[in-house]
Every structure is written in structure tokens, then in C-alpha cells.
Amino acid sequence: MYPPRSQKKRSGQKNRKLRQRRLWLTMNAALLLLIVILLSYYFINDQQNAAGVQPPNPAPADIENNVNKSQDQGMTPDSSTLPDGKGTGENQSKQEPVKEPTKEPEKSGVDTKEQGSNENGKMEVPDGTKDQPPAKEKEDGNTAEGNKMEDSESPDDHSIASDNGKAVTINFVGDMIFSGKVETLLEKKGYSYPFTYLGDTFKKDDLTLGNLETPVTTGGIGAQNKQYVFKSSPKALEALRAAGMDVVNLGNNHILDQGEVGLLDTIKHLDQSGIQYVGAGKNAARAYEPLFIKRGGMTIAVVGCSRVYPEPGWAAGDNKPGVASAYNGGGYRDRVLSTITNARKKADLVIVMTHWGIERSLTPDGNQKKLAHDFVDAGADLIIGGHPHVLQGLEQYKGKWIAYSTGNFIFTKSSTQSTWKTAVFQATCKPKTGCSMKLVPYHAELGQPVPMNAQDGGQLMKELQSLSVGGVKISGDGLVTPGS
């Protein structure tokens, strides 16, 4: 006889509860075992680390993948493996600085006038006249601080080199273009033609600087409001880098001759060539940003700017390509001075490359002198001027050298004979003890600097001494000494 239905139901429920209890006990036992295993692993691993046991090195393929990943994400690989640059007696290439963009608000609005007229027919404000920026644009008082550094150290950890550090040799030259008649000549004779007589001058030094007075682009639209509009081939940069050029100033009155597209193309081609740049950029933060380079144990900061360009729209903005302006209007000058001051805290040597003055004037105007002294007061050690297309004199102010105008270097040849004279300016600098200065005279022929003979060179040194400020002496062989 079958048991009653209610009894059968109770028996089934009891069996199900037993099965559930066994399952619960099994799961708990498994979890407890897992916890024990994890605690044991942690304890053993901790003991190994305390004993100094290291994990195996990653395979080369893993390292390469990690570097590629960091570059894709905009990070920079450790640069401590980069060479220390040339000038060490070894066959090393110049060390390239690491770039890290800064984030700064835009400063805009400027008066582009100075005394006299420039090559574009623009009138300029007389000496001592205060710049008046357009009222529609304001300055918020903030400043840009670049943070590009080399090696693996951070700017905050940087130690200024001692007084007995290695001396570095820096060559700097004047305005360079590769367009118009110069381009026609170079297409015929080759883009290395300008450097025929320079030999390895720029390869043996520690750092070479110059002013790139032209956009480098195959595109762009030429400016309509200028008398002279330049445009140069990217092939010129390959030859310029091969000759030993390291850094160029883009802060000038021609870098936007082909519009913002031309400037951005120039930056792209410079990056591809390996030549660094200052004085302009894709935005204000990059334009005002100093470049930090390490040479011979010294950290060198380079700052670029311009106090001459044809219209206010050439100034870089928050999200607008342009130049780093040094005009008083709109707070630009203060931003440059603050950049110099901040760079001074991180560098053994601060160089300022600037565009200013009056074309074909053999003497600096009041604006140049005032701004140069302001640069030194802010922390600059060496000031390199351009734009007048002629050589101007030198000055030593508070122990720092000012080269008011370096003239033309690779340029067209005008009917003004004073533009036919140029020089390679050579500074030899040590930390804290400053820089000595020497000039090597050249004729500025069409698209090519040609060395002067001893007689012509000696005469040019006499002319430059007469143009210099504060009793500066220049010997026949180009050695520059301060006045007593």
C-alpha cells in the first residue's frame, strides 16, 4: 500500500533541504580554501620582495611596445639615454630637447607700430612711445611657463651647474630665407650651397641658433597686405639641419606670410627635420614656451619673441597659431619677461632671440635698448636681435651680452651696401661666470655667406666697435671685450 500523499510530500521536502545544505557546505568550503590559497600566495610573495627577489626583465618586444604606447599617448620616453651633444670631442650628434606642452591662457591685442617704417610700409612708434593695444582684446595678467626639459630629471629637481662646469660654444647668426632669387639659385646649385664656406663650424660647436625669416610650406595663401611675402621649400630645412643648425626663432614679421596654414606647415617640417623652434606656435602657450637644452652639463633655456609684425592678428592666442609678442600692449611684454624669469630658475644660461628695431638702421632705437635691459633684468644672459637686416653694435649690460642686430645671413642682396655685411657671433659660456664673445666676419652674398679677408674683416670690426654701446672694444680678429 502506498503511503499517504502528505507523508510523501514531507519526505521530498526533507530530501531537498538535505541536498541544499550539502551544496551550501560545499560552496563555503571551496571559498574558504580559495581564501587560504590567496593569503598563502600573498604571504610568500611578500617574503620574496622583502628578501630582494626581483621579477624577470621584460622581453625587448615588451619594451618596444611600451615605448610605442607612450608615444601614441603623447608621453615622452626617458631621454636619459640621449647623447650629451657635440663639442665633447666625440662624434656625437646634438642632443634634442624633450617637449612637454604647457597650458596657459591667451594674451591678445597689440600695437605693431614703431619709429620709422618697415619693409611693409607700416609706420612705427617713436622711441619711448607707449604701445597702445586694440581696446577689444584684454590681458588677464597670467604668464606662460615652458616646461621642456632634457634627461630624466624634472625642472623642479634641476640643480644649477657649478662655477667650474664645462664651457659651451654657441654660434648664432642673422636672418635666413630660401625663397625668391635665393630659391632660384638653390634649385640650380643645390640647397647645401649656402653652407659651402662654413665647413663644419656649426657641427663642432655645442649649439647653433638663427632666425628663420620665412614660412616653410608648399601650401598656404600669401599675405595681401605686405610688400615682401616669403615662402621656402622644405628641402631647405634638410640642408640647414645637415649644416648643424639646432634652433630657429619663428618670432618675426614673415613667419605668417602664408597664413596660419603656412606657420603650421613650418612647424611640421621643422619637427621632421629635427630643428627646434621658439617664438611662435600652434597657440600662445607653445609660442611663449621656452626651450630647455642640455649641453656639457649645462641647462640652456632659449626664449623667442617679436616686437615687429604687420597686424595684431599675428599674435598667438589660446587656440590660435601665431607669434610670441613682446609689445607692451595687451600684457605681451610682461608675459615674455615672466617666461624669462621662470626659465632663469631652471637654467644655467638663458638666451633670448628677438625681432625688433628699424630696418637698415645701424643703431638700436630706444625700444630695443629698453627691452634688452628689461630682458637682462628678468634673467637673460645673452640676447640675440634681428630684423634691421644690417649689423648693429653690441652692449654689455650687467655683465650680459646684447647683440642688437645680427644682420642678414642667408638672404637676397639689396642695393643697400650695409646689408652686405654679416658675421657669425660666437659666445663661449660657463655657468655663473658668463659668456665671452667673438665675431667672425662674412660677406652676405646672394643666398650665401662668404668669409671676409683680413683687411675687410678688420674694417668691419672697427665699424661695429664704433656702433657699440658703453665703450665695448672689438679687436681686429673679432674678440669682443666690455668697456672699462
C-alpha atoms as one frame of an Amber mdcrd trajectory, in Angstrom:
protein
   0.000   0.000   0.000   1.284   3.468  -0.871   1.996   5.971   1.953  -0.369
   8.893   2.302   0.261  11.765  -0.133   1.046  14.259   2.695   3.748  11.983
   4.087   5.338  11.608   0.666   5.399  15.378   0.268   7.106  15.888   3.608
   9.707  13.285   2.736  10.512  15.071  -0.553  10.910  18.440   1.125  13.285
  16.915   3.678  15.447  15.420   0.915  15.622  18.753  -0.937  16.708  20.566
   2.207  19.443  17.996   2.774  20.728  18.478  -0.808  20.701  22.300  -0.407
  22.575  22.055   2.879  25.236  19.836   1.306  25.598  22.296  -1.623  25.913
  25.275   0.733  28.550  23.484   2.811  30.495  22.574  -0.356  30.463  26.172
  -1.625  31.597  27.548   1.694  34.377  25.016   1.896  35.539  25.976  -1.605
  35.504  29.686  -0.728  37.417  29.058   2.455  40.011  27.057   0.531  40.377
  29.872  -2.022  40.886  32.417   0.730  43.571  30.270   2.294  45.349  29.907
  -1.074  45.270  33.685  -1.715  46.565  34.510   1.748  49.356  31.980   1.336
  50.352  33.447  -2.055  50.362  36.972  -0.683  52.483  35.931   2.303  55.023
  34.055   0.126  55.272  36.923  -2.425  55.717  39.471   0.351  58.536  37.421
   1.822  60.259  37.235  -1.583  60.041  41.003  -2.090  61.425  41.601   1.370
  64.328  39.332   0.502  65.126  41.360  -2.657  63.813  38.881  -5.225  63.045
  40.791  -8.463  60.674  39.802 -11.251  62.303  38.912 -14.576  63.138  41.725
 -17.029  60.596  42.301 -19.787  61.412  40.999 -23.208  62.718  43.550 -25.781
  59.435  43.295 -27.655  57.572  44.318 -24.482  59.852  47.356 -24.029  59.305
  48.459 -27.613  55.555  48.064 -27.258  55.573  50.140 -24.089  57.583  52.934
 -25.759  55.288  52.952 -28.765  52.275  53.069 -26.481  53.689  56.025 -24.524
  54.420  57.917 -27.723  50.922  57.273 -29.024  49.546  58.741 -25.805  51.653
  61.895 -26.135  54.196  60.916 -23.462  57.954  61.099 -23.898  60.274  58.120
 -23.418  63.030  58.513 -20.857  65.588  60.798 -22.506  68.443  59.930 -20.193
  69.851  57.753 -22.950  70.184  60.712 -25.326  73.728  61.893 -26.154  75.015
  64.983 -24.381  75.540  66.802 -27.673  78.512  67.841 -29.701  81.555  69.684
 -28.507  82.668  66.807 -26.270  85.465  65.618 -28.508  83.442  62.631 -29.628
  81.447  62.052 -32.773  78.085  62.653 -31.153  75.106  64.408 -32.637  73.491
  67.319 -30.793  71.051  66.256 -28.144  67.416  67.059 -28.834  65.298  68.568
 -26.074  62.167  66.890 -24.805  58.961  68.793 -25.430  56.144  68.995 -22.960
  53.334  71.446 -23.749  52.176  73.951 -21.202  48.637  75.120 -20.608  48.266
  78.882 -20.422  45.525  81.362 -21.311  45.850  83.551 -24.345  47.036  87.138
 -24.290  45.987  89.118 -27.328  45.806  92.651 -28.631  48.835  94.628 -29.797
  50.022  97.782 -31.477  52.562  96.870 -34.133  53.962 100.346 -34.648  57.480
 101.567 -34.011  59.517 104.541 -35.132  60.002 104.933 -38.878  58.654 102.488
 -41.429  59.323  98.863 -42.034  59.576  96.908 -45.237  55.816  96.556 -45.375
  55.176 100.278 -45.340  53.868 100.198 -41.753  54.560 103.257 -39.614  56.234
 102.698 -36.254  56.001 104.439 -32.879  58.868 106.837 -31.927  61.298 105.874
 -29.159  59.748 105.867 -25.744  56.163 105.949 -27.046  53.920 103.572 -25.182
  52.363 100.804 -27.226  48.571 101.007 -27.435  46.787  97.670 -27.927  43.357
  97.422 -29.531  40.690  98.007 -26.903  38.708  94.951 -27.914  41.227  92.469
 -26.515  42.256  92.188 -22.859  45.142  90.778 -20.857  44.430  88.759 -17.754
  47.910  89.063 -16.281  48.806  85.390 -16.395  52.111  84.277 -17.836  53.385
  81.273 -19.742  55.991  78.996 -18.289  57.553  76.384 -20.549  58.489  73.045
 -19.097  60.531  71.337 -21.737  63.497  69.570 -20.169  66.097  67.009 -21.144
  67.380  63.963 -19.285  65.184  62.207 -16.779  65.245  64.995 -14.200  62.260
  67.255 -13.710  62.529  71.071 -13.787  61.882  71.266 -10.045  64.726  68.856
  -9.342  67.208  70.661 -11.576  70.484  71.649  -9.940  72.293  74.631 -11.425
  75.759  73.632 -12.601  78.749  74.634 -10.514  81.064  77.511 -11.403  83.747
  75.159 -12.710  81.427  73.475 -15.234  82.429  72.820 -18.826  82.342  75.797
 -21.196  79.935  75.561 -24.123  80.342  77.225 -27.510  77.260  78.796 -29.082
  77.145  80.197 -32.609  74.283  82.454 -33.648  73.531  84.106 -36.954  71.049
  86.501 -38.550  68.062  86.305 -40.849  67.631  83.369 -43.223  65.265  82.875
 -46.168  65.211  80.364 -49.024  62.697  81.983 -51.382  62.644  84.300 -54.416
  66.046  84.758 -56.038  67.625  82.656 -53.308  65.344  79.736 -54.133  66.128
  80.059 -57.853  69.838  79.900 -57.035  69.465  76.947 -54.684  67.399  74.949
 -57.175  70.307  75.359 -59.582  73.263  74.879 -57.220  71.704  72.701 -54.517
  70.328  73.518 -51.085  73.701  72.959 -49.418  75.111  75.893 -51.409  74.630
  78.471 -48.588  76.935  76.497 -46.299  79.836  75.996 -48.704  82.242  78.239
 -46.795  81.038  77.415 -43.289  82.573  73.955 -43.290  81.853  72.213 -40.001
  81.596  75.445 -37.959  78.060  74.635 -36.843  78.848  70.957 -36.296  81.805
  71.492 -33.944  80.031  73.896 -31.596  77.603  72.956 -28.844  74.610  74.928
 -30.073  73.712  76.855 -33.253  70.903  79.407 -33.408  69.415  81.523 -36.216
  66.325  83.445 -37.288  64.063  81.667 -39.809  62.591  84.672 -41.639  60.251
  82.653 -43.835  57.452  80.115 -43.655  58.457  76.696 -44.959  55.489  75.266
 -46.821  54.212  74.048 -50.154  50.743  75.428 -49.369  49.277  78.455 -47.677
  47.903  81.699 -49.094  50.227  84.672 -49.451  49.522  87.742 -47.311  47.832
  90.510 -49.290  48.858  93.467 -47.133  52.636  93.135 -47.416  55.260  94.317
 -49.870  57.513  91.301 -49.344  55.974  87.855 -48.927  58.242  84.826 -48.490
  57.740  81.087 -48.972  60.506  78.470 -48.820  60.810  74.799 -49.703  61.070
  72.076 -47.032  64.241  70.972 -48.823  65.976  73.980 -47.275  65.492  72.632
 -43.755  67.137  69.324 -44.585  70.263  71.189 -45.691  70.080  73.587 -42.756
  69.977  70.727 -40.272  72.761  68.903 -42.095  74.889  72.057 -41.715  74.406
  71.919 -37.936  71.548  74.305 -37.140  69.818  73.414 -33.862  67.260  76.103
 -33.008  65.483  78.818 -35.003  63.398  81.763 -33.887  59.996  81.972 -35.591
  59.040  85.166 -33.788  59.327  87.593 -36.698  57.355  89.605 -39.261  57.420
  86.963 -42.024  56.552  83.645 -40.391  52.831  84.145 -41.193  53.438  85.302
 -44.776  51.483  82.224 -45.888  48.868  82.476 -43.156  48.287  80.148 -40.234
  48.468  77.148 -42.563  51.974  78.215 -43.545  53.053  78.525 -39.921  51.669
  75.111 -39.003  53.362  73.587 -42.058  56.634  75.222 -40.987  56.343  73.664
 -37.544  55.615  70.262 -39.087  58.633  70.460 -41.375  60.883  71.668 -38.552
  59.800  68.720 -36.418  60.561  66.356 -39.282  63.991  67.908 -39.829  64.981
  67.799 -36.160  65.421  71.571 -35.851  63.843  73.031 -32.704  61.972  76.352
 -32.660  60.868  79.151 -30.356  58.915  82.392 -30.738  55.769  81.072 -32.432
  53.460  78.092 -32.191  50.069  76.499 -32.643  48.803  78.538 -29.693  50.020
  81.119 -27.189  51.205  78.535 -24.648  53.541  76.972 -27.223  54.618  80.294
 -28.735  55.850  81.720 -25.410  57.200  78.426 -24.140  60.976  78.346 -23.554
  63.093  75.537 -24.916  65.434  73.775 -22.497  68.525  72.044 -23.871  71.361
  70.356 -22.004  74.907  70.813 -23.256  78.122  69.876 -21.470  76.430  69.627
 -18.088  74.676  72.981 -18.505  70.963  73.540 -18.932  70.325  76.243 -21.533
  66.948  77.940 -21.940  66.029  79.633 -25.237  63.133  82.118 -25.452  61.842
  83.664 -28.700  59.645  86.695 -29.372  58.978  89.561 -31.786  58.309  93.269
 -31.404  57.585  93.814 -35.068  54.864  92.300 -37.259  52.273  93.834 -39.614
  48.985  93.441 -37.760  47.588  92.469 -34.329  46.147  89.200 -35.668  49.651
  87.756 -35.926  49.862  87.375 -32.134  49.273  83.846 -30.888  46.077  83.185
 -28.915  44.688  80.472 -26.675  43.568  78.393 -29.656  45.150  80.438 -32.435
  48.533  79.982 -34.121  50.834  82.990 -34.097  53.949  84.651 -32.727  55.048
  85.419 -29.179  54.652  89.173 -28.968  56.957  91.478 -26.991  54.842  94.619
 -27.334  53.750  96.486 -24.222  50.103  96.426 -25.293  47.919  93.610 -24.036
  50.455  92.492 -21.444  52.590  90.685 -24.021  55.867  92.169 -22.827  55.099
  91.122 -19.254  54.401  87.593 -20.423  57.793  87.383 -22.153  59.533  88.802
 -19.079  57.770  86.315 -16.820  58.766  83.474 -19.151  62.408  84.592 -18.885
  62.183  84.814 -15.099  60.699  81.337 -14.818  63.309  79.921 -17.210  66.034
  81.532 -15.107  65.015  79.345 -12.142  65.656  76.154 -14.121  68.610  77.010
 -16.350  72.305  77.845 -16.092  72.064  80.065 -19.167  69.076  81.952 -20.621
  69.165  83.093 -24.263  66.553  85.417 -25.758  66.096  85.552 -29.542  64.080
  88.605 -30.541  62.905  90.531 -33.609  62.843  94.322 -33.188  64.122  97.710
 -34.336  64.133  99.671 -37.587  65.165  98.204 -40.911  68.551  99.332 -42.252
  69.263 101.412 -39.163  72.807 100.888 -37.926  71.949 101.871 -34.361  69.378
 100.365 -31.985  66.368 102.525 -31.170  65.059 103.326 -27.701  62.609 100.442
 -27.744  65.382  97.933 -28.422  67.575  99.304 -25.630  64.766  99.410 -23.073
  63.526  95.932 -23.918  67.050  94.481 -23.936  67.705  95.831 -20.455  64.328
  94.521 -19.288  65.258  91.082 -20.637  68.513  91.087 -18.676  66.788  92.354
 -15.527  64.309  89.468 -15.886  67.138  86.917 -16.040  68.514  86.754 -19.606
  72.250  86.101 -20.093  72.516  86.525 -23.860  70.268  88.462 -26.249  70.248
  87.883 -29.995  68.467  90.502 -32.096  67.276  90.517 -35.688  65.107  92.396
 -38.224  67.146  95.502 -39.220  68.967  93.438 -41.942  72.218  95.199 -41.013
  74.722  94.654 -38.245  74.270  96.824 -35.182  76.649  97.249 -32.273  76.925
  95.232 -29.071  76.457  96.186 -25.440  77.330  94.548 -22.163  74.707  95.346
 -19.551  75.164  93.998 -16.014  77.742  91.579 -17.387  75.373  90.171 -20.042
  75.891  90.500 -23.797  73.354  92.099 -26.122  73.768  91.721 -29.902  71.245
  94.279 -31.139  71.167  93.030 -34.722  72.907  90.086 -36.364  72.058  91.280
 -39.905  71.322  89.023 -42.873  72.914  85.615 -43.154  71.191  83.717 -45.964
  69.190  86.329 -47.833  68.628  88.200 -51.056  71.044  91.001 -51.901  69.627
  94.519 -51.969  71.179  97.758 -53.250  71.898  98.877 -49.656  75.565  98.053
 -49.097  75.296  97.920 -45.320  73.133  94.794 -45.737  76.049  93.051 -47.432
  77.971  92.672 -44.166  77.317  89.968 -41.606  79.058  87.798 -39.047  78.892
  84.585 -37.107  78.564  85.579 -33.451  80.309  83.105 -31.189  79.691  83.025
 -27.441  81.688  80.810 -25.092  79.769  80.436 -21.834  80.340  78.864 -18.425
  77.860  78.606 -15.575  77.813  81.677 -13.332  80.930  83.207 -14.931  79.064
  84.406 -18.019  79.963  84.468 -21.702  82.859  85.748 -23.765  82.100  86.975
 -27.280  83.857  86.764 -30.640  82.755  87.743 -34.157  83.747  86.080 -37.426
  83.081  88.490 -40.351  81.357  87.410 -43.578  80.086  88.980 -46.777  76.325
  88.397 -47.135  76.254  87.407 -50.803  73.105  86.240 -52.556  71.995  83.166
 -50.615  75.477  82.533 -49.244  77.758  83.945 -46.522  81.352  84.222 -47.753
  84.272  84.829 -45.352  85.881  88.278 -45.442  89.595  88.659 -45.913  91.633
  90.014 -43.016  91.533  93.604 -44.238  87.770  93.734 -44.814  87.138  91.862
 -41.598  89.295  94.218 -39.571  87.491  97.209 -41.050  84.108  95.716 -40.174
  85.247  95.149 -36.585  86.190  98.846 -36.343  82.777  99.826 -37.672  81.000
  97.611 -35.176  83.104  98.941 -32.316  82.074 102.486 -33.238  78.425 101.387
 -33.233  78.628  99.538 -29.922  77.371 100.849 -26.593  79.217 101.524 -23.351
  82.796 101.512 -24.605  82.758  97.961 -25.953  86.037  97.050 -27.692  86.311
  94.755 -30.715  89.776  93.664 -31.837  90.772  93.124 -35.426  90.352  89.369
 -35.011  86.816  89.803 -33.644  87.342  89.412 -29.886  84.772  91.495 -28.037
  85.546  92.949 -24.592  83.438  95.194 -22.365  84.296  98.821 -21.747  86.221
  99.763 -18.593
